[in-house]
Amino acid sequence: MVALLALTACSGSEADDADGAGGGEVASEGGDDAGADAGDEGDGGGEPTTITLLSPVPPSVFFFPAFVGEELGFFAEEGIELEYESIGEGVSMTSLLVNGRVDVAAPGATEVFQGLDAGQEFDVIYDYYTQAVEGIVVPTDSDIESMEDLEGATVGLAGDEVRSLLAFSLDQVGLSIDDVETANVGTSGSVIANSLEQGDIDAFVGGVLDFASLQVAGLELRDITPDEVGRVPGASFAVTPDGAEEMGDALPAFLRAWSRALHVGLQDPALVEEIMREASPEEWEDPEVGAATLDVAIQLQEQGPEDYGSLDDEAWAVGVEQALVAGDVESELATDEFLDGQYLDAANDFDRDEAETAAGGSGS
């Protein structure tokens, strides 16, 4: 079974003392369990290799391949025992990664940049989300067709943290944040929907969960985020050089199992729902919210079918530029110094039809 652990909030220096939920020690301390022997396990012989994945969220449709892959036996077939850890508020994922407390972390682009800017050593090896998790939307019946049309408009913000996204996106089309009015409207779907419908705001800047709540409130949306900004990956897999070396063949085996599960889930969202209703029942307490959240999760992960995890150098370069404008980093970061695509061929080395057959012929 996928082991579920949780990390409580701690700073980078405190990370060495972090324990898993229930008092169990966090796996892979110092990387000793990181699995240099995985190459001998993929054929089903011997003990599986444990890989600890650090996610920003508890079990969720946003990371469904962990649970789909477990249910369908993909990780076991690759000789991997996956431990899925989530973090408490205020935890630096990359600090836990570089301190050897987890094998693979799934930080967003901003945290990647902040960690690298602080001198942490790790590589991004697989883009899991192919889109940004935040964006700018308007109702589908709005006269606003693009960012250029926002001049003189009132834009609602989910919070101050998305102001830099709005400013950067406006800058891409020759406008500045001074060319619009802004208002903090929070994240209540019904409140935001009413504000848009009544014309109190003309557009909204928020995150994918905010957009899902708007859909549940009955509001159809159109995304006007500039393409180059919307392509900045919302979540990627990162490893340290030492951790990757210690994991050995277990690392590409983990990525291949993940890609297989991702492929099956994208082909058959109904299967994802069935599995995630068991793995994350709280997301389905309101079936409408669960369905909307699943739709958003599928959209974020849409990719392939031949290049799962592909690293988009141009999108990452835009992300670096955005981080500089936002003040998240102090100096330019060269993408070729932290993007490492050496595992992508192995991650995609599987038969798509066989993966679908394992799921009961989904997608066929």
SEPA-233285 format. One record per residue (C-alpha): x, y, z; residue number from 0. Coordinates in steps of 0.25 Angstrom, whole numbers, plus 5000, padded with zeros to 4 digits. Example, Ala and Ser with C-alpha at 12.3 -4.5 7.8 and 13.67 -1.06 7.14 Angstrom:
BEGIN
<atom <5049, 4982, 5031>, 0> <atom <5055, 4996, 5029>, 1> 
END
This chain:
BEGIN
<atom <5000, 5000, 5000>, 0> <atom <5004, 5014, 4998>, 1> <atom <5009, 5019, 5012>, 2> <atom <5003, 5032, 5016>, 3> <atom <5012, 5041, 5025>, 4> <atom <5011, 5056, 5028>, 5> <atom <5022, 5066, 5031>, 6> <atom <5019, 5077, 5041>, 7> <atom <5024, 5091, 5039>, 8> <atom <5038, 5093, 5041>, 9> <atom <5050, 5102, 5036>, 10> <atom <5061, 5096, 5028>, 11> <atom <5070, 5094, 5041>, 12> <atom <5058, 5088, 5048>, 13> <atom <5056, 5078, 5037>, 14> <atom <5065, 5068, 5042>, 15> <atom <5056, 5066, 5054>, 16> <atom <5043, 5065, 5046>, 17> <atom <5035, 5052, 5049>, 18> <atom <5024, 5046, 5041>, 19> <atom <5009, 5046, 5046>, 20> <atom <5007, 5036, 5057>, 21> <atom <5021, 5037, 5062>, 22> <atom <5027, 5029, 5051>, 23> <atom <5041, 5034, 5046>, 24> <atom <5041, 5040, 5033>, 25> <atom <5046, 5031, 5023>, 26> <atom <5059, 5032, 5015>, 27> <atom <5066, 5040, 5025>, 28> <atom <5080, 5043, 5019>, 29> <atom <5075, 5036, 5007>, 30> <atom <5080, 5022, 5012>, 31> <atom <5067, 5015, 5007>, 32> <atom <5067, 5023, 4994>, 33> <atom <5069, 5010, 4986>, 34> <atom <5082, 5008, 4979>, 35> <atom <5077, 4994, 4977>, 36> <atom <5064, 4997, 4969>, 37> <atom <5070, 4992, 4956>, 38> <atom <5070, 4978, 4963>, 39> <atom <5055, 4979, 4967>, 40> <atom <5048, 4983, 4955>, 41> <atom <5046, 4969, 4950>, 42> <atom <5039, 4965, 4963>, 43> <atom <5050, 4959, 4970>, 44> <atom <5055, 4963, 4984>, 45> <atom <5050, 4973, 4993>, 46> <atom <5044, 4986, 4987>, 47> <atom <5051, 4999, 4988>, 48> <atom <5045, 5010, 4996>, 49> <atom <5044, 5024, 4990>, 50> <atom <5038, 5035, 4998>, 51> <atom <5030, 5046, 4990>, 52> <atom <5028, 5059, 4997>, 53> <atom <5015, 5066, 4992>, 54> <atom <5009, 5079, 4996>, 55> <atom <4995, 5073, 4999>, 56> <atom <4990, 5061, 5006>, 57> <atom <4984, 5050, 4997>, 58> <atom <4977, 5057, 4986>, 59> <atom <4973, 5056, 4971>, 60> <atom <4983, 5066, 4968>, 61> <atom <4994, 5055, 4971>, 62> <atom <4985, 5044, 4966>, 63> <atom <4996, 5035, 4959>, 64> <atom <5001, 5032, 4973>, 65> <atom <4988, 5025, 4976>, 66> <atom <4985, 5020, 4962>, 67> <atom <4999, 5014, 4961>, 68> <atom <4997, 5007, 4974>, 69> <atom <4984, 5002, 4971>, 70> <atom <4988, 4996, 4958>, 71> <atom <5001, 4990, 4963>, 72> <atom <5010, 4999, 4954>, 73> <atom <5019, 5003, 4965>, 74> <atom <5020, 4989, 4970>, 75> <atom <5023, 4984, 4956>, 76> <atom <5035, 4994, 4956>, 77> <atom <5040, 4989, 4969>, 78> <atom <5036, 5002, 4976>, 79> <atom <5029, 5004, 4990>, 80> <atom <5024, 5018, 4989>, 81> <atom <5022, 5026, 5002>, 82> <atom <5014, 5038, 5000>, 83> <atom <5017, 5050, 5009>, 84> <atom <5010, 5063, 5011>, 85> <atom <5015, 5075, 5018>, 86> <atom <5009, 5085, 5028>, 87> <atom <5007, 5099, 5026>, 88> <atom <5020, 5107, 5025>, 89> <atom <5029, 5096, 5021>, 90> <atom <5040, 5097, 5011>, 91> <atom <5039, 5085, 5002>, 92> <atom <5053, 5088, 4996>, 93> <atom <5059, 5089, 5010>, 94> <atom <5054, 5075, 5013>, 95> <atom <5059, 5070, 5000>, 96> <atom <5073, 5075, 5001>, 97> <atom <5074, 5071, 5016>, 98> <atom <5071, 5056, 5011>, 99> <atom <5058, 5055, 5018>, 100> <atom <5051, 5051, 5005>, 101> <atom <5055, 5045, 4992>, 102> <atom <5046, 5053, 4982>, 103> <atom <5039, 5066, 4985>, 104> <atom <5028, 5072, 4976>, 105> <atom <5030, 5087, 4978>, 106> <atom <5024, 5098, 4970>, 107> <atom <5032, 5107, 4961>, 108> <atom <5033, 5119, 4971>, 109> <atom <5039, 5109, 4982>, 110> <atom <5048, 5104, 4972>, 111> <atom <5054, 5118, 4969>, 112> <atom <5054, 5122, 4984>, 113> <atom <5062, 5109, 4987>, 114> <atom <5072, 5111, 4976>, 115> <atom <5074, 5125, 4979>, 116> <atom <5077, 5122, 4994>, 117> <atom <5088, 5112, 4989>, 118> <atom <5081, 5099, 4990>, 119> <atom <5086, 5088, 4981>, 120> <atom <5075, 5080, 4973>, 121> <atom <5070, 5077, 4959>, 122> <atom <5056, 5078, 4953>, 123> <atom <5055, 5065, 4946>, 124> <atom <5040, 5063, 4942>, 125> <atom <5029, 5074, 4939>, 126> <atom <5017, 5068, 4946>, 127> <atom <5007, 5079, 4944>, 128> <atom <5008, 5085, 4930>, 129> <atom <5001, 5098, 4934>, 130> <atom <5002, 5109, 4944>, 131> <atom <4993, 5107, 4956>, 132> <atom <4989, 5121, 4956>, 133> <atom <4983, 5130, 4945>, 134> <atom <4974, 5141, 4941>, 135> <atom <4959, 5138, 4937>, 136> <atom <4947, 5145, 4932>, 137> <atom <4932, 5140, 4930>, 138> <atom <4931, 5133, 4916>, 139> <atom <4920, 5144, 4912>, 140> <atom <4930, 5155, 4916>, 141> <atom <4934, 5166, 4905>, 142> <atom <4948, 5164, 4911>, 143> <atom <4955, 5155, 4901>, 144> <atom <4970, 5157, 4905>, 145> <atom <4979, 5163, 4915>, 146> <atom <4980, 5176, 4906>, 147> <atom <4965, 5178, 4909>, 148> <atom <4967, 5179, 4924>, 149> <atom <4972, 5194, 4922>, 150> <atom <4962, 5202, 4931>, 151> <atom <4956, 5189, 4937>, 152> <atom <4954, 5185, 4951>, 153> <atom <4961, 5172, 4955>, 154> <atom <4958, 5164, 4967>, 155> <atom <4969, 5157, 4974>, 156> <atom <4968, 5144, 4982>, 157> <atom <4979, 5150, 4991>, 158> <atom <4992, 5159, 4991>, 159> <atom <5000, 5147, 4987>, 160> <atom <4994, 5147, 4972>, 161> <atom <4997, 5162, 4970>, 162> <atom <5011, 5159, 4964>, 163> <atom <5004, 5150, 4954>, 164> <atom <4995, 5160, 4950>, 165> <atom <5006, 5171, 4949>, 166> <atom <5015, 5161, 4941>, 167> <atom <5004, 5157, 4931>, 168> <atom <5000, 5172, 4929>, 169> <atom <5014, 5175, 4926>, 170> <atom <5014, 5164, 4915>, 171> <atom <5004, 5172, 4907>, 172> <atom <5010, 5186, 4910>, 173> <atom <5001, 5190, 4922>, 174> <atom <5004, 5192, 4936>, 175> <atom <4996, 5189, 4949>, 176> <atom <4994, 5204, 4950>, 177> <atom <4985, 5202, 4937>, 178> <atom <4975, 5194, 4945>, 179> <atom <4967, 5195, 4958>, 180> <atom <4969, 5184, 4968>, 181> <atom <4961, 5178, 4979>, 182> <atom <4963, 5167, 4989>, 183> <atom <4951, 5158, 4988>, 184> <atom <4956, 5146, 4995>, 185> <atom <4953, 5131, 4990>, 186> <atom <4938, 5129, 4993>, 187> <atom <4933, 5123, 4980>, 188> <atom <4919, 5129, 4982>, 189> <atom <4924, 5143, 4986>, 190> <atom <4933, 5144, 4974>, 191> <atom <4923, 5139, 4964>, 192> <atom <4913, 5149, 4969>, 193> <atom <4924, 5160, 4968>, 194> <atom <4926, 5156, 4954>, 195> <atom <4912, 5155, 4950>, 196> <atom <4908, 5168, 4956>, 197> <atom <4920, 5175, 4949>, 198> <atom <4927, 5179, 4962>, 199> <atom <4939, 5172, 4956>, 200> <atom <4942, 5169, 4942>, 201> <atom <4952, 5159, 4944>, 202> <atom <4958, 5150, 4955>, 203> <atom <4972, 5145, 4958>, 204> <atom <4973, 5133, 4967>, 205> <atom <4977, 5118, 4967>, 206> <atom <4971, 5105, 4961>, 207> <atom <4963, 5102, 4974>, 208> <atom <4957, 5116, 4973>, 209> <atom <4953, 5113, 4958>, 210> <atom <4947, 5100, 4962>, 211> <atom <4938, 5107, 4973>, 212> <atom <4933, 5117, 4962>, 213> <atom <4929, 5105, 4953>, 214> <atom <4922, 5099, 4964>, 215> <atom <4915, 5112, 4966>, 216> <atom <4910, 5111, 4952>, 217> <atom <4919, 5121, 4945>, 218> <atom <4926, 5117, 4932>, 219> <atom <4940, 5123, 4931>, 220> <atom <4950, 5127, 4920>, 221> <atom <4965, 5128, 4923>, 222> <atom <4972, 5140, 4918>, 223> <atom <4985, 5138, 4924>, 224> <atom <4996, 5140, 4914>, 225> <atom <5000, 5127, 4908>, 226> <atom <5015, 5128, 4912>, 227> <atom <5011, 5131, 4927>, 228> <atom <5000, 5120, 4927>, 229> <atom <5011, 5110, 4923>, 230> <atom <5020, 5111, 4935>, 231> <atom <5019, 5097, 4942>, 232> <atom <5011, 5097, 4954>, 233> <atom <5018, 5085, 4960>, 234> <atom <5030, 5077, 4956>, 235> <atom <5038, 5066, 4962>, 236> <atom <5052, 5070, 4968>, 237> <atom <5063, 5062, 4973>, 238> <atom <5077, 5065, 4979>, 239> <atom <5089, 5059, 4971>, 240> <atom <5094, 5051, 4983>, 241> <atom <5079, 5046, 4985>, 242> <atom <5078, 5042, 4970>, 243> <atom <5091, 5034, 4970>, 244> <atom <5087, 5027, 4983>, 245> <atom <5073, 5023, 4977>, 246> <atom <5080, 5018, 4964>, 247> <atom <5071, 5010, 4955>, 248> <atom <5059, 5012, 4965>, 249> <atom <5058, 5027, 4961>, 250> <atom <5054, 5024, 4946>, 251> <atom <5046, 5012, 4951>, 252> <atom <5038, 5022, 4960>, 253> <atom <5036, 5032, 4948>, 254> <atom <5032, 5021, 4939>, 255> <atom <5021, 5015, 4948>, 256> <atom <5016, 5030, 4950>, 257> <atom <5015, 5032, 4935>, 258> <atom <5008, 5019, 4933>, 259> <atom <4998, 5023, 4944>, 260> <atom <4997, 5037, 4938>, 261> <atom <4994, 5032, 4925>, 262> <atom <4983, 5023, 4929>, 263> <atom <4977, 5034, 4938>, 264> <atom <4977, 5044, 4926>, 265> <atom <4970, 5033, 4917>, 266> <atom <4960, 5029, 4928>, 267> <atom <4956, 5040, 4938>, 268> <atom <4945, 5031, 4943>, 269> <atom <4955, 5021, 4948>, 270> <atom <4962, 5033, 4955>, 271> <atom <4949, 5037, 4962>, 272> <atom <4947, 5022, 4966>, 273> <atom <4960, 5021, 4972>, 274> <atom <4961, 5035, 4979>, 275> <atom <4947, 5034, 4985>, 276> <atom <4954, 5023, 4994>, 277> <atom <4968, 5030, 4995>, 278> <atom <4962, 5044, 4998>, 279> <atom <4948, 5043, 5002>, 280> <atom <4948, 5057, 5008>, 281> <atom <4949, 5063, 4993>, 282> <atom <4936, 5056, 4990>, 283> <atom <4927, 5060, 5002>, 284> <atom <4921, 5070, 4992>, 285> <atom <4920, 5062, 4979>, 286> <atom <4919, 5075, 4970>, 287> <atom <4932, 5080, 4977>, 288> <atom <4939, 5067, 4975>, 289> <atom <4935, 5066, 4960>, 290> <atom <4940, 5080, 4958>, 291> <atom <4953, 5078, 4965>, 292> <atom <4955, 5065, 4957>, 293> <atom <4953, 5073, 4944>, 294> <atom <4963, 5084, 4948>, 295> <atom <4973, 5073, 4952>, 296> <atom <4972, 5066, 4939>, 297> <atom <4974, 5079, 4932>, 298> <atom <4986, 5082, 4940>, 299> <atom <4993, 5069, 4936>, 300> <atom <4988, 5068, 4922>, 301> <atom <5001, 5064, 4914>, 302> <atom <5007, 5052, 4906>, 303> <atom <5004, 5042, 4901>, 304> <atom <5018, 5041, 4897>, 305> <atom <5026, 5051, 4905>, 306> <atom <5021, 5050, 4920>, 307> <atom <5029, 5059, 4929>, 308> <atom <5035, 5067, 4917>, 309> <atom <5043, 5079, 4922>, 310> <atom <5039, 5092, 4915>, 311> <atom <5051, 5101, 4916>, 312> <atom <5044, 5113, 4910>, 313> <atom <5033, 5112, 4920>, 314> <atom <5043, 5111, 4931>, 315> <atom <5051, 5123, 4926>, 316> <atom <5038, 5131, 4927>, 317> <atom <5036, 5126, 4941>, 318> <atom <5050, 5131, 4945>, 319> <atom <5046, 5145, 4938>, 320> <atom <5033, 5145, 4946>, 321> <atom <5041, 5142, 4959>, 322> <atom <5050, 5153, 4957>, 323> <atom <5039, 5163, 4955>, 324> <atom <5032, 5158, 4967>, 325> <atom <5044, 5159, 4976>, 326> <atom <5044, 5144, 4979>, 327> <atom <5059, 5143, 4974>, 328> <atom <5070, 5153, 4974>, 329> <atom <5078, 5148, 4962>, 330> <atom <5076, 5142, 4949>, 331> <atom <5075, 5126, 4948>, 332> <atom <5080, 5119, 4936>, 333> <atom <5070, 5108, 4933>, 334> <atom <5081, 5098, 4928>, 335> <atom <5087, 5098, 4942>, 336> <atom <5075, 5092, 4948>, 337> <atom <5067, 5085, 4938>, 338> <atom <5071, 5071, 4936>, 339> <atom <5064, 5062, 4925>, 340> <atom <5073, 5050, 4926>, 341> <atom <5062, 5041, 4932>, 342> <atom <5050, 5045, 4922>, 343> <atom <5053, 5034, 4912>, 344> <atom <5052, 5023, 4923>, 345> <atom <5040, 5030, 4929>, 346> <atom <5033, 5028, 4915>, 347> <atom <5038, 5014, 4912>, 348> <atom <5025, 5007, 4914>, 349> <atom <5014, 5001, 4905>, 350> <atom <5002, 5010, 4905>, 351> <atom <4992, 5000, 4901>, 352> <atom <4997, 4990, 4912>, 353> <atom <4996, 5001, 4922>, 354> <atom <4981, 5003, 4918>, 355> <atom <4979, 4988, 4918>, 356> <atom <4984, 4987, 4932>, 357> <atom <4973, 4997, 4936>, 358> <atom <4962, 4989, 4929>, 359> <atom <4964, 4994, 4915>, 360> <atom <4961, 5008, 4918>, 361> <atom <4963, 5018, 4907>, 362> <atom <4962, 5007, 4896>, 363> 
END
